[in-house]
Every structure is written in structure tokens, then in C-alpha cells.
């Protein structure tokens, strides 16, 4: 009965909202505009190429846009009318009307002839040179729409493409570059392709020194009278092109002003420069070492100007992070008689020192959320070579919001020194727009997890970071040392370790001497692209070189200062795909695989390198770090010794799928499903069923699903995900799917199976 009532209520609500479409709120004589319809060759059975896409693009060009709809309901107009006319400029009613709602779009807003002109112009630009468009307004009762009829006729294709003959050097460059032309015989006539071809030619000329050339100096002469719906294209230089656009330029003086200030412009220009290689550096206070600019500015005296060096120099100067403003000026000595350019670089530095105080919210995969207070100090030019030193002190607290209600407190300090170059015995040269960097990091943390342990850790790292291109990031740390020391443990933790002895190694003092490499590909910042990809891969090897010089103790382990030195290889791959179904609707997926191989001096991966399953950024239907390994089940009970799961493994396999939809304003919703587990690489007698076996791995997958609500304000995201297990891998074979056990009306079932995850940021 409850189900019937719920369905009836939802139907009634839908009918109510539908009926409140806004029509009855219109004033006398007003007609609601419901959108545009484009009909392409309605009396012809012949379809034009890509007709569905063409129809959609034409309809999207029409104005005005109708009121937004979901499932046929004009929800924004509903909220607008529901709020009514607000009596105050602020308050709930005003917020609902202006933020959630939108006023009705009326037929009186329709400019029919303007839309006809836009649609016809677009069709002609796409090769339908004989296209004709008509339109009419159709009104039915209180609603109306615009109907446009497009008679396209045949689409024109390109026949012959002619490039300039070779009487001049400029014509010769254009003709030689014709092998890369975008204008192909048989391709469709398209104004956008013509524009792109002009820009391609302009770029070729810019690479050869033609600094003052402009795409507008190129003329595309089209002859569409040759018949058979074909057109010949002739590319030529306009007759009125100015003389400076017709000749190549060479670089004369290269002047660098690294402390430029417009108020002191005259004094700076009149000062005496330091001459370094081909550069004249106007730096009276000797703020920067001259050699710094060898890696930032790529022009040389007497070479032809080229756009590649221009772009590379600007990008390097911007991305080094030292200069607030960067401007490049190329000034001809005499545009009529000379072919020389002075290259002037005006650089306004950021403040050398800055201090910041941050209060941040944190959300971790182990369901810990909390806050951290962090004080940082930055020196952006430590040794006069744009080296950056950042030191910080931080204090924070965390609490676990589901599962064990465990509090955690931390104090940490770190220092990071970054050199804007690769410091290595092997010469490294990068043509990337981004400056390659060498990083030296030193850090330490004191972590107190109430009721369980107090741990001290420290790390030293030396590594390199560089970009292959705007999408690819490389990070190589040939030398990294981590030291972990457990200062204190509680009785509760000792009870846990007695029950699961294999976890004892997690809390022993240990060294990790490692080398690691990380590769990242990310094109998510390309908003216009429908499909975005993120991939992160890492490989780490530890202990081999150090252990070769150590001797075994009486227990058969190699130690340094009586502390175990770990040996392992660890690999991880994280692939994410974001597909935009339509604006406001995204299908997101993730596959995460990790494999660790402890060997030699280690029987398991060290705790700080283990894989875990369950939690707000993981398999959300299971409590943080409580899932697995394998079919092993660490049952969480109120007893404090069994309230702290922390089950780690050497191997992980996980997949996630999520459909994300923008509901209104900054409110987003999601439906998701997660699956996966962790395993140990070796048999663990204290955790039966934990060892990884490929033949049985998928049968030990845990599966969970749920719904989410997110507040996405761009600068921050607060997330609420409610999930429930669908498959429990520790149950007997044949009973692991638990759909039949679901009972949302049972408080006891809800307490054990409904997991609320509160997070900051998206799960992936």
C-alpha cells in the first residue's frame, strides 16, 4: 500500500508541476514561446549529409531560448511563478524567483526575420550556396513556436585549389606549405575551413620571419560557376597588403627588463644594461642572475623571427611563477628601410616573500573529515635564480564520520625547495612551454589517533618534474626516504593485533628507501571537448640498493639503526573517463588497479604503501578500510578493539560508475555503483580467504550502489553520498548478492547497511 501511495503522490506532484507550466500566470495577450523547429527540405525524400546534426545546430542558433525543461516540465518557470512578486529585495522569496526561477519567454521576444537571416547565412557558409530559409510563427492558445523551413538544394564541393605562383619568397613559402593544406579536392565548401586555412598559412609565414603578416592579407577567391555544384578556389595575397607584411624580419637587440615598473619606465630604459650572451639585461639591483634568462628566452641575435620561439619564451616566463606580468614587444627599427626588430621583454616580478594562513577542510578515503590550520612562508627568488622555497607549519584534527568514531590529531612541518631547472649529471633539454623543475622536500608529521596509537613520520625526497605537453606531466624521484616510528600504542590496538597478527608490521618502526616515477595525462580542462580523460600511473621500487650493504640481524632481517628496511615493488594505475551526455549531464567512470610485491626483507607492503577498500572516495557502500582483503570479513562491533578495521592489502582492483546531473543552481545529484576489493599477495593464516588468486578474484568483488547530492560552488564541492551494499564477498558462494535481504523499513537493517559518506570534492 505504501508503494502505491508513493507512486500516486509522485504522479500527482508531476501533474501539478506540469499544470503549473506558467501559462495561467500570463497576462492578457501574452503567449508563451516554446521553442523553434527547423524543417529541412520537407517535400523531398532525399536526405542531406548529417541532417540530424545540421537540424540541431540550426535550432540552437535561433533566439530567444525557451524556458528550460526537465522531463517536459518548465521547472525554472514553475519556481518563478511559485515565488510570486517579492515584497523585499532580499529573502527566500526573492532568492527562489531570481536564482531558482526565470521569467517566461514570450512570443513577443521572437525576431523572426533575424533568425531567418542567421540560418540562411549559416547554410551558405557550409556550402549550401543556393539555400533559402523561410519562417512563420505558430500560435495555439497560450503557447507558440517558430517553424523554419530550409530548402538547401545541393551542397557544393571543392574542385581545384590553386596557390600563388613563385615570383616572390613569400609566395614560395605558401606554395611549399600547400602539402599541408586543409582545402582538399572533393571536400565540402566550408567557410570555417577557409578561415582555418588562412590561419595555417599565416602560422607558416610567422615561422619564417613575416612578423607583420596577417591572415586578413590572404584572399580566397571562389568560382562557383563551373557547374556540377563544384567550386574552384584560388589563394592569393591581397594587392593592398602593406609592404611590412611582405618581408621577413630578423632579431636585432634583445632587451630584458626584469624589474619593470611603468612608473619608472624612463629611468629603467636609460640605465646601463648587463650584457650576457645576446641579451641586454636592465637590472640595476642585480635581482636575478643573467644565466636565468638562457632558459627562459629563446631568441638569438640576427636570427629570423619565428612564432615558436615567441610563444615558448612567453610561456616559460609566465609558468616559472616568479613574474606577475609578462609582456613581449617587437619594435621595428625602420619599417620602410630595415628588416630588423628589437625584442623587448618587460617583466614585473611578484613579491619576493609572502606569507599565508590557510584554513582548509579535508576529506580522505578512510572517511576522515576535518580541518587544518596551515601557516606558509614563500621565498620566490632564494638564490637569485628564481628558486622557490616554501616552508609551512600545520595543525589539524579529523574525525571519522561513518564506521568507527575515531578522532585524529596531527602536527606537521615541511620545507620544499624548487629549482627552475634540472640539476642532474645528465644534460636535460626540454622544449616544453613549462619550465622543468628540481624539487628537494623535507617533512615530518606527528599523528595521534585517539584510543589507538601515536606515530611519528619523516620524509626526504629529491626529484624532478617536467611536462611533455599541456596534458602530460612527469614526476621522477630517484631518491626518497621515509621513516615511520610508532611512539605509543593502546590496549585496544594490542587486542586488534592479537586477533590479526599480520597487521602488526603496520605499526613497527621502519625505513623506506625508494625510487618512484609518476605519469599523469589530463585533458579535463578542455571544457568544449565532449569526452575527457584522466590517467595516473606510478611505479615505485624500494630497498634494493640499501639492503645490498646491510647485514642480517639475529631474526634474519636486514636493519639500519635497528629499524627494518622495506623491500618491495609497487605499481598503480588510475584511469578516469568523463563523458558529457548533454550539458549538465555527465557519465563518469573510473578503473583503479594496484599491485604490490613485497620481497626480500618484507613479507607485506609497509602500511603507508598498502591499498585499502571502502570509504567516501572508494567503494562507498562499505565503511572506510573495512572491506577485504578477499573474502575475509573483519566484523565491526561496538567493542573498541573491533571498531578500528584498517584492513590493508598488497593488491587492489576497483571500478566506479557515476551519472552526474545538475539539478538547479549549485545543486547537483548523482546515481552511482562501485565494485572491487583488495587482496594480500601471500597467504595470511589470520585472515582466511585474503590471498589473491586470479581465478577467484572477480567472485570476491564487493558491489555497492547509491545516490548522491552535491553542492558544487566551483571553488569548493561538498558531497553527500548515501550507499548500500549489493554484494558482500564474505558471504557463502551463491548468497553474496543481497537484494533479497534489503528492508528499508527495518531500523536495524538501515543502521548496518545504509552508509552516509560526507566528502569534500568529487570522489573521482
Buried (B, 14 or more C-beta within 10 A) or exposed (E): EEEEEEEEEEEEEEEEBEEBBBBEBBEEEBBBBBBBBBEBBEEEEEEBEEEEEBBEBBBEBBBBEBBBBEEEBBBBBBBBBBBEEBEEEEEEBBBBBBBBBBEBBBBEEBEBEEBBEBBBBBBBBBBBBBBBBBBEEEEEEBBBBBBBBBBBBBBBBBBEBEBBEEEEEBBBBBBEBBEEBBBEEEEBBBBEBBBBBBEBBBBBBBBBBBBBBBBEBBEBEBEBEEEEBBBBBBBBBEEEBEEBBBBBBBBBBBBBBBBBEEEEEEEBEEEEBBEBEBBBBBBEEEBBBBEBBBBBBBBEEEEBBBBEBBBBBBBBBBBBBBBEBBBBEBEBEEBEEEBBBBBBBBBBBBEEEEEEEEEEEBBBBBBBBBEBEBEBBBBBBBEBBBBBBBBBEBBBBBBBBBBBEBBBBBBBBBBBBBBBBBEEEEEEEBEBBBBBBBBBBBBBBBBBBBBBBBBBBBBBBBBBBBBEEBBBBBBBBEBBBBBBBBEEBBEBBBBBBEEBEBBBBBBEBBBBBBBBBBBBBBBEEEEEEEEBBBBBBBBBBBBBEBBEEBEEEEEEBBBBEEBBBBBBBBBBBBBBBBEBEEEBEBBBBBBBBBBBBBEBBBBBBBBBBBBBBBBBBBBBBBBBBBBBBBBBBBEBEEEBBBBBBBBBBBBBBBBBBBBBBBEBEBEBBBEBBBBBBBBBBBEBEBBEBBBBEEEBBEEBBBBBBBEBBBEBEEEEBBBBBBBBBBBBBBBEEEEBEBEEEEEEEEEEBEEEBBBBBBBBBBBB
